[in-house]
Amino acid sequence: MKVMAINASPRTQGESRSELLLKHLVNGMEKAKAEVDVVNLREYEVKFCQGCFSCWTKTPGTCIFKDDMSRILFPQWQEADIVVYSSPLYYRGLASKLQAFVERTLPSLKPDLISDGDRTHHPARIKSPDFVVLSVAGFPDLKEFDLLSDWSKTNFNGDNSNLLAEIYRPASQVLTQKHFKSAAEVIFKAVRQAGGEIITKRRVSDETMAKITQPLHDKDVIIKTSNLYWQSCIDQDVIPKQFDKKQCPPTPKTVEDMMLLLPMGINKKNAGKTDAIVQFSFGSGTHEDFYLDISNGKVNALKGTSEKPDLTIITPFKLWRDIMTGVSDGTQKFMEGAYTIEGDGDLLIKLFS
Ligand SMILES: Cc1cc2nc3c(=O)[nH]c(=O)nc-3n(C[C@H](O)[C@H](O)[C@H](O)COP(=O)(O)O)c2cc1C
């Protein structure tokens, strides 16, 4: 079975999350013995359809343009059994280059108008491939894909083609963030599974789909961390690609921000084996103290003072903010006496390394 997998993200160097998911989907398809060709659309010239309808009249089935679309991509599209359209969600739709690609497949249809009740369609001129749509969004709601889904269902279920699957991942930033690594692995595995199911069963099971779309965090947390992320980029005068390279969390402005971000940065492997209470004492009237309650692999941040902390970190708020965001070196600052600890010092290394 031949699959043409079209990657429409303009982002390169591993920054694209749709490309990342596409790689896993392709991996699953190949394991199921499909022959997959990945096409990075950004490398090809695809002119905009100019609506001349020559492909329906003077040159039936053939576009007047002699660009990469006519010479390479459209012939490949016609030969494929399945075409995967993979795109970032842009304004609730496809990235424009993929939209241009889809429009340039007009020669595959004939001009006749055929009524099918409350809609009208053009019949197919040639055998069309079946389709899969994959997309990722920044917003956390699955509903974000409703327009794309409606559009895809209407356009890709044709005379002789079927929309086999739609794979949508909201809050896609979690896929590339260090602290969501293990949760992201579950999603990648499910996407590989989906790839296999598409080839062997021509559909993706509800169970696999639920794993792909599962929320990894409350919407509220996603929104707050995203807002801190963008503010950190603005404050540091960097674009996301430069910020992500540092693999540091966004900068907390308040104690509440720190309580939100710190649990995400805890060494998950070690936290799983450790039940402990870590108190943060800022020694100022401005910043309220809080503590982390770590038990059964879960980390809760609570305001106030714990009665029996296993470790107390006595530090100015700004210093710990700088340490957690990589601005200051934690070990060096400890040596300098910029902050002190009481209790089990090993916990510091175990949890924050
Ligand atoms: C022009 C533009 C429009 C976008 N529109 C939406 C949108 O409508 N909804 C959304 O949730 N995210 C939107 N985003 C965010 C992207 O979907 C998100 O960054 C995604 O990860 C990009 O895909 P990529 O990583 O594969 O390039 C938009 C981003 C850009 C640059």
The ligand as an SDF file (V2000), in Angstrom:
LIG
                    3D

 31 33  0  0  0  0  0  0  0  0999 V2000
   -0.5550   31.8830   11.7050 C   0  0  0  0  0  0  0  0  0  0  0  0
   -0.8720   31.0090   12.8810 C   0  0  0  0  0  0  0  0  0  0  0  0
   -2.1990   30.7180   13.1710 C   0  0  0  0  0  0  0  0  0  0  0  0
   -2.5140   29.8820   14.2440 C   0  0  0  0  0  0  0  0  0  0  0  0
   -3.8230   29.5890   14.5030 N   0  0  0  0  0  0  0  0  0  0  0  0
   -4.1440   28.7770   15.5330 C   0  0  0  0  0  0  0  0  0  0  0  0
   -5.5070   28.4570   15.8030 C   0  0  0  0  0  0  0  0  0  0  0  0
   -6.4300   28.8460   15.1120 O   0  0  0  0  0  0  0  0  0  0  0  0
   -5.7650   27.6740   16.8900 N   0  0  0  0  0  0  0  0  0  0  0  0
   -4.7660   27.1780   17.6950 C   0  0  0  0  0  0  0  0  0  0  0  0
   -5.0610   26.4860   18.6680 O   0  0  0  0  0  0  0  0  0  0  0  0
   -3.4620   27.4250   17.4250 N   0  0  0  0  0  0  0  0  0  0  0  0
   -3.1380   28.2210   16.3670 C   0  0  0  0  0  0  0  0  0  0  0  0
   -1.8100   28.4790   16.0890 N   0  0  0  0  0  0  0  0  0  0  0  0
   -0.7580   27.7780   16.8660 C   0  0  0  0  0  0  0  0  0  0  0  0
   -0.2290   26.5600   16.1000 C   0  0  0  0  0  0  0  0  0  0  0  0
   -1.2690   25.6810   15.7380 O   0  0  0  0  0  0  0  0  0  0  0  0
    0.7850   25.8100   16.9630 C   0  0  0  0  0  0  0  0  0  0  0  0
    1.8770   26.6660   17.2120 O   0  0  0  0  0  0  0  0  0  0  0  0
    1.2810   24.5300   16.3160 C   0  0  0  0  0  0  0  0  0  0  0  0
    2.1480   23.8650   17.1930 O   0  0  0  0  0  0  0  0  0  0  0  0
    2.0440   24.7850   15.0430 C   0  0  0  0  0  0  0  0  0  0  0  0
    2.3090   23.5530   14.4050 O   0  0  0  0  0  0  0  0  0  0  0  0
    3.8010   23.0600   14.1080 P   0  0  0  0  0  0  0  0  0  0  0  0
    4.4690   22.9790   15.4510 O   0  0  0  0  0  0  0  0  0  0  0  0
    3.6430   21.7400   13.4670 O   0  0  0  0  0  0  0  0  0  0  0  0
    4.4450   24.0540   13.1990 O   0  0  0  0  0  0  0  0  0  0  0  0
   -1.4740   29.3240   15.0390 C   0  0  0  0  0  0  0  0  0  0  0  0
   -0.1340   29.6270   14.7280 C   0  0  0  0  0  0  0  0  0  0  0  0
    0.1620   30.4540   13.6690 C   0  0  0  0  0  0  0  0  0  0  0  0
    1.6140   30.7450   13.3550 C   0  0  0  0  0  0  0  0  0  0  0  0
  1  2  1  0
  2  3  1  0
  2 30  2  0
  3  4  2  0
  4  5  1  0
  4 28  1  0
  5  6  2  0
  6  7  1  0
  6 13  1  0
  7  8  2  0
  7  9  1  0
  9 10  1  0
 10 11  2  0
 10 12  1  0
 12 13  2  0
 13 14  1  0
 14 15  1  0
 14 28  1  0
 15 16  1  0
 16 17  1  0
 16 18  1  0
 18 19  1  0
 18 20  1  0
 20 21  1  0
 20 22  1  0
 22 23  1  0
 23 24  1  0
 24 25  2  0
 24 26  1  0
 24 27  1  0
 28 29  2  0
 29 30  1  0
 30 31  1  0
M  END
$$$$
